[in-house]
Amino acid sequence: MFENTDSYLEKYIPQEELNHVQRILYGKKLEKLQLPESCINNVDNVEVKGFKFDSLTEELREKRIVRVGVIQNQIVLPTTAPLIEQRNAIYQKISKIISLAAEANVNVLCLQEAWPMPFAFCTREKFPWCEFAESAETGPSTLFLKDICKQYNMVIISPILERDEQEVIWNTAVVIDNFGKVIGKHRKNHIPRVGDFNESTYYMEGNTGHPVFETAFGRIAINICYGRHHPLNWLMFGLNGAEIVFNPSATIDGLSETLWGIEARTAAVANSYFSCAINRVGTETFPSEFTSGDGKPAHKSFGHFYGSSYITAPDGTRTPSLSRTLDGLLITEIDLNFCRQVKDHWGFQMTRRLDLYANSLANIVNSK
């Protein structure tokens, strides 16, 4: 299977030309982080990459250095296994990858969309998949991660299938701080209705707006999956003060791969913050066939989740991607001061004319 664009560029383009190609495609050349050998060559064959984004040294502000990590992973057991065994197997895998992040001194870590379960929303079956829905505050996934956050002094973003007190289900990202406290949650704003992404069968559009969470390691926000296709969704997190916006996703080849490397990157540029695009990996097969409403034969798998997670700085410089096929941990060392430095350089915030757009948007909304 095709691994990723980066590996083929390095394989077939001579180094001198490659330097120019990478500069044009990805921006500034990034320094590789010196990570522990036990982290890089780990026993679980998790791909680990680390990079450092440069920033200016200021006279009046100390650097605000943070290490950010994102995890992409395959499910562990077949979807026919008992649900508790499926979830516990994922817990065990994720625990090991988080320990690698801790070895590399990661401060803020984000997991992929609906990480404790298979991405079963293609099936349109309520049972057994709705059984994975859990409380954002007291559910098993939150309890599992709270101890880890305290142990490693790490903030973790945990995207889950949430069931609230009224038995309503949401696609939710839970934010757990480095003391093991749930400091908030964000529910997915935009629900796809394309191909096999039948997610509106399971949960409603979110009702939490565009929250930004103040943590010991910066102001963070979460733009869940399909929200990356909506520029105003990215914009609002920036207007509310986000310095890092995570985009935990689950998307497949043949549908979105040509867009994947563009959307989170342009959002970082337009809003002068760091963006982190995370996608799950692997092909998940389900017991019952389902159709896509496109006249093609029924099938049992969604397609291949192509991973390729990456992180972008406010100036558009981005890391190479993780693999399209392997579990992976991507780590970046960033200076949050760089957000303001880029704002001062480009002046996007000064020239964006929000009043102009607000009036036009109001006119369009009120004309309905």
Salt bridges, closest charged atoms under 4 A:
ASP44 OD1 - LYS96 NZ 3.79
GLU47 OE2 - LYS49 NZ 3.65
GLU58 OE2 - ARG61 NH2 2.72
GLU113 OE2 - LYS188 NZ 2.84
GLU137 OE2 - LYS185 NZ 3.05
ASP147 OD1 - LYS150 NZ 3.89
GLU162 OE2 - LYS185 NZ 2.77
GLU162 OE2 - ARG187 NH2 2.94
GLU167 OE1 - ARG163 NH1 3.06
ASP196 OD2 - HIS299 NE2 3.01
GLU199 OE1 - LYS188 NZ 2.65
GLU205 OE2 - ARG193 NH2 3.12
GLU243 OE2 - ARG64 NH1 2.66
GLU243 OE2 - ARG219 NH2 3.46
ASP253 OD2 - ARG324 NH2 3.82
GLU257 OE2 - ARG324 NE 2.75
GLU263 OE1 - ARG228 NE 3.42
GLU263 OE2 - HIS229 ND1 2.62
GLU284 OE2 - ARG280 NH1 2.65
ASP315 OD2 - LYS28 NZ 3.30
ASP327 OD2 - LYS93 NZ 2.73
GLU333 OE1 - ARG67 NE 2.97
ASP335 OD2 - LYS63 NZ 3.64
ASP355 OD1 - ARG353 NE 3.56
